[in-house]
């Protein structure tokens, strides 16, 4: 099973979703990419994922253009912007899905307040992608 998760910068939500999917089932081949990929994974995302035992610190943002000619069982967008500008894939894509989340990078306040938003989004990503894993991926095996 080959899955691509897309957001705009590929620094946070898609990276967390990639980390969770890999943790659910090591047999999955999971990539994440951005429609406007930035330089590095968001340090707050790395921190809150480490809190739940998942290391995404070695992952790196990739432009979605690197994956346009590949085949995927699922292409999943996790932000509305990526959904709107998602490019056309010339490879075979089994199913496109949108599982959207707010952007924690837009959080304002103290470090504790910002981390609270990251944790909330992390937990939502875990819950929604675990549901996707159980009810969609496992059923298609």
C-alpha positions as CSV (number, residue, x, y, z in Angstrom):
1,X,0.0,0.0,0.0
2,X,1.5,3.3,-1.1
3,X,0.2,6.6,0.3
4,X,1.1,10.3,-0.3
5,X,0.0,12.9,2.2
6,X,-0.1,16.5,0.9
7,X,-0.3,19.9,2.5
8,X,1.0,23.3,1.5
9,X,4.5,23.6,3.2
10,X,5.0,20.0,4.1
11,X,6.4,21.0,7.5
12,X,3.7,20.0,10.0
13,X,0.4,18.3,9.3
14,X,1.5,16.1,6.4
15,X,4.7,15.2,8.3
16,X,2.7,14.2,11.4
17,X,0.3,12.2,9.3
18,X,3.2,10.4,7.6
19,X,4.7,9.6,11.0
20,X,1.5,8.2,12.4
21,X,0.7,6.1,9.3
22,X,4.2,4.6,9.5
23,X,3.7,3.9,13.2
24,X,0.4,2.1,12.6
25,X,1.8,-0.3,10.1
26,X,5.4,-0.6,9.0
27,X,4.3,-2.4,5.8
28,X,2.9,0.9,4.5
29,X,4.9,3.0,2.1
30,X,4.2,6.5,3.1
31,X,5.4,9.8,1.7
32,X,4.5,13.4,2.4
33,X,4.9,16.4,0.1
34,X,3.9,20.1,-0.2
35,X,2.5,22.2,-2.9
36,X,4.9,24.9,-1.8
37,X,7.4,22.8,0.2
38,X,9.5,24.7,2.8
39,X,13.0,24.1,3.9
40,X,12.6,22.0,7.1
41,X,10.0,20.3,9.3
42,X,8.5,22.5,11.9
43,X,10.3,22.1,15.2
44,X,7.0,22.3,17.2
45,X,5.7,19.4,15.1
46,X,8.9,17.4,15.8
47,X,8.5,18.1,19.5
48,X,4.9,17.2,19.9
49,X,5.4,14.0,17.9
50,X,8.4,13.0,20.1
51,X,6.0,13.4,23.1
52,X,4.0,10.4,21.7
53,X,7.1,8.4,20.8
54,X,7.3,9.2,17.0
55,X,10.5,10.8,15.6
56,X,9.8,12.9,12.5
57,X,13.0,14.9,13.0
58,X,14.8,13.2,10.2
59,X,12.0,13.7,7.7
60,X,12.2,16.6,5.2
61,X,9.8,18.6,3.1
62,X,9.5,17.5,-0.5
63,X,7.8,19.3,-3.4
64,X,4.7,17.4,-4.6
65,X,6.1,17.7,-8.1
66,X,8.6,14.9,-7.2
67,X,5.7,12.5,-7.0
68,X,3.4,13.4,-10.0
69,X,4.5,10.4,-12.1
70,X,4.3,7.8,-9.4
71,X,1.5,5.4,-8.6
72,X,-0.3,5.7,-5.3
73,X,-3.2,3.7,-3.7
74,X,-4.2,6.9,-1.9
75,X,-3.4,10.6,-2.2
76,X,-4.6,12.5,0.9
77,X,-4.7,16.3,1.3
78,X,-4.7,17.6,4.9
79,X,-5.2,21.3,4.3
80,X,-7.8,23.2,2.2
81,X,-5.1,25.1,0.3
82,X,-3.4,21.9,-0.9
83,X,-6.8,20.4,-1.8
84,X,-7.5,23.4,-4.0
85,X,-4.2,23.5,-5.8
86,X,-3.4,19.8,-5.8
87,X,-1.8,19.0,-9.2
88,X,-2.8,16.4,-11.7
89,X,-1.0,13.1,-11.2
90,X,0.1,11.2,-14.4
91,X,0.7,8.1,-12.4
92,X,-2.2,5.9,-11.3
93,X,-4.0,7.1,-8.2
94,X,-6.4,4.7,-6.6
95,X,-8.3,7.2,-4.6
96,X,-8.0,10.9,-3.6
97,X,-9.2,11.9,-0.1
98,X,-9.3,15.1,1.9
99,X,-8.9,14.9,5.7
100,X,-8.5,18.5,6.7
101,X,-7.0,20.1,9.9
102,X,-6.4,23.6,11.1
103,X,-2.8,24.9,10.6
104,X,-1.1,24.9,14.0
105,X,1.7,27.1,12.6
106,X,-0.8,30.0,12.7
107,X,-1.2,29.6,16.5
108,X,-0.3,32.7,18.5
109,X,0.5,33.2,22.2
110,X,3.0,31.9,24.6
111,X,5.1,28.8,23.8
112,X,2.8,26.8,26.1
113,X,-0.3,28.1,24.2
114,X,1.2,27.4,20.9
115,X,2.3,23.9,21.9
116,X,-1.3,23.3,23.1
117,X,-2.6,23.9,19.6
118,X,0.1,21.6,18.1
119,X,-0.9,18.9,20.5
120,X,-4.6,19.3,19.7
121,X,-4.0,19.1,16.0
122,X,-1.5,16.1,16.5
123,X,-4.2,14.2,18.4
124,X,-6.8,15.0,15.8
125,X,-4.4,13.8,13.0
126,X,-3.8,10.6,15.0
127,X,-7.5,9.9,15.5
128,X,-8.5,10.7,11.9
129,X,-5.7,8.8,10.3
130,X,-6.1,5.8,12.6
131,X,-9.8,5.7,11.5
132,X,-8.6,6.0,7.9
133,X,-6.1,3.2,8.5
134,X,-8.7,0.8,10.1
135,X,-11.7,1.6,7.9
136,X,-10.1,2.2,4.5
137,X,-6.6,0.9,4.3
138,X,-7.1,-2.4,6.2
139,X,-10.3,-3.0,4.3
140,X,-8.5,-2.7,0.9
141,X,-5.7,-5.1,1.8
